[in-house]
Amino acid sequence: VLKAELDGYVLGQDEGARRIAMAVSSHLYSIFAHEHNKDSRIRKDNVLLAGPTGCGKTETFRVLQRLEEKLGIPVIMRNAPDYTPNDSWKGEKDLTWLIRDLCKEALDLYRKLHHMPRTEEDFREVCRMASNGIILLDEFDKMRIIEQGNTVIFCRDYQAALLKMTEGSEYPAGSVKLKNHNTGDGDDGGYELKVDTGSVMFVFLGAFDGMERITRRRLLLARQKEEDKEAEVKENVTGGIGFTAEIKSVANKTDSTEKEELPPGTDLTPNLEDMIEYGILRELAGRIAIRVNYKALSVANIIKIMKECKTSVFFEYQERFENMGHRHS
């Protein structure tokens, strides 16, 4: 069902959309498993979604936001650079505000699905919904750790704070007044909203320029080593010894991976070491189990999007011209 919905809005990314749909379905299943068995060993998976600008990354999660009521969990999208690692940066929102925003979204969703939350039990259910929500961090690639950069300490602290969230900790998400059952007034005291992030699904999204090059180089080096090993075995079998051995020059042998090409259709999904080399903390990278690449759109894909995508501006202009024609007739 998720894949079918994504296909109406995100075109040209069949494999990527399938992986995202599977990731969200797996997240929903883990929620179900823990609700029926608190000792369930099924853990939530975080996602890295990489791809060039305009390939449909953000649109993918706009679809998920539109499906909030069907999914039963809140989905929020925020820009990673809008937040700071901690509250020591005055005038800026620190990362704990993500949890506040998620809880606000859960409040709105609860109101749509049920009613305005009034009792402590209502708000406890809101916190449960928030604890199972999805947070999309757009432009996360801008928070990479580059040793020669001026922001290395900031980005390291930022990722360390995110690591604590992905591992699971309880964060305050504001306080609310409870309604009196008899009068309807807010005089029954207050209730502190707290969200446990242990089951929150984090999606790290961005262009991640340069990561594909790291993955490509790793694959080419692995292929080159395999070819060298095969050549060495062949040489040992067919080559002579002593005066009959063929002399080979190795002086000019260089790493030619930059000029080589991988076979078409090669999977360029980054592994753990690729992510670390790119600038993601090893501990945080280890908690991003699902990695998805969206490819650049071809001209044919763009034309198809203009003609078939449900959010295409083509349909908007078509409706505008139709309305203009009706007015003049």
Rosetta blueprint (number, residue, H / E / L):
1 V L
2 L H
3 K H
4 A H
5 E H
6 L H
7 D H
8 G L
9 Y L
10 V L
11 L L
12 G L
13 Q L
14 D H
15 E H
16 G H
17 A H
18 R H
19 R H
20 I H
21 A H
22 M H
23 A H
24 V H
25 S H
26 S H
27 H H
28 L H
29 Y H
30 S H
31 I H
32 F H
33 A H
34 H H
35 E H
36 H H
37 N L
38 K L
39 D L
40 S L
41 R L
42 I L
43 R L
44 K L
45 D L
46 N L
47 V E
48 L E
49 L E
50 A E
51 G L
52 P L
53 T L
54 G L
55 C L
56 G L
57 K H
58 T H
59 E H
60 T H
61 F H
62 R H
63 V H
64 L H
65 Q H
66 R H
67 L L
68 E H
69 E H
70 K H
71 L H
72 G L
73 I L
74 P L
75 V E
76 I E
77 M E
78 R E
79 N E
80 A H
81 P H
82 D H
83 Y E
84 T E
85 P L
86 N L
87 D L
88 S L
89 W L
90 K L
91 G L
92 E L
93 K E
94 D E
95 L L
96 T L
97 W H
98 L H
99 I H
100 R H
101 D H
102 L H
103 C H
104 K H
105 E H
106 A H
107 L H
108 D H
109 L H
110 Y H
111 R H
112 K H
113 L H
114 H L
115 H L
116 M L
117 P L
118 R L
119 T L
120 E H
121 E H
122 D H
123 F H
124 R H
125 E H
126 V H
127 C H
128 R H
129 M H
130 A H
131 S H
132 N L
133 G L
134 I E
135 I E
136 L E
137 L E
138 D E
139 E L
140 F H
141 D H
142 K H
143 M H
144 R L
145 I L
146 I L
147 E L
148 Q L
149 G L
150 N L
151 T L
152 V H
153 I H
154 F H
155 C H
156 R H
157 D H
158 Y H
159 Q H
160 A H
161 A H
162 L H
163 L H
164 K H
165 M H
166 T H
167 E H
168 G L
169 S L
170 E E
171 Y E
172 P E
173 A E
174 G E
175 S E
176 V E
177 K E
178 L L
179 K L
180 N L
181 H L
182 N L
183 T L
184 G L
185 D L
186 G L
187 D L
188 D L
189 G L
190 G E
191 Y E
192 E E
193 L E
194 K E
195 V E
196 D E
197 T H
198 G H
199 S H
200 V L
201 M E
202 F E
203 V E
204 F E
205 L E
206 G E
207 A L
208 F L
209 D L
210 G L
211 M H
212 E H
213 R H
214 I H
215 T H
216 R H
217 R H
218 R H
219 L H
220 L H
221 L H
222 A H
223 R H
224 Q H
225 K H
226 E H
227 E H
228 D H
229 K H
230 E H
231 A H
232 E H
233 V H
234 K H
235 E H
236 N H
237 V H
238 T H
239 G L
240 G L
241 I L
242 G H
243 F H
244 T H
245 A L
246 E L
247 I L
248 K L
249 S L
250 V L
251 A L
252 N L
253 K L
254 T L
255 D L
256 S L
257 T L
258 E L
259 K L
260 E L
261 E L
262 L L
263 P L
264 P L
265 G L
266 T L
267 D L
268 L L
269 T L
270 P L
271 N L
272 L H
273 E H
274 D H
275 M H
276 I H
277 E H
278 Y H
279 G L
280 I L
281 L L
282 R H
283 E H
284 L H
285 A H
286 G L
287 R L
288 I L
289 A L
290 I E
291 R E
292 V E
293 N E
294 Y L
295 K L
296 A L
297 L L
298 S L
299 V H
300 A H
301 N H
302 I H
303 I H
304 K H
305 I H
306 M H
307 K H
308 E H
309 C L
310 K L
311 T L
312 S L
313 V H
314 F H
315 F H
316 E H
317 Y H
318 Q H
319 E H
320 R H
321 F H
322 E H
323 N H
324 M H
325 G H
326 H H
327 R H
328 H H
329 S L
